[in-house]
Amino acid sequence: MVTLIVLFILASISISTLVGDNSIIQKSKDAKEATEIAEEKEMINVAVIKATGRDRLGELKYQFFKEELDK
């Protein structure tokens, strides 16, 4: 009987760890979203650098920037 109660307690702890507000699943979703945001920021930074390099005066031109983002 005691073993059964202990198993139920451990099972409830495991379930809450998987699906609670601060769960492993939620943390992995948050990490995925943060990674996607970081990748998009990096793409924008690279496009800015490339677009600035295309201008003779080293200025950022919208046309060059848009072309680099569309690549």
Secondary structure, 3 states (H helix, E strand, C coil): CHHHHHHHHHHHHHHHHHHCCCCHHHHHHHHHHHHHHHHHHHHHHHHHHHHHHHCCCCCCCHHHHHHHHHC
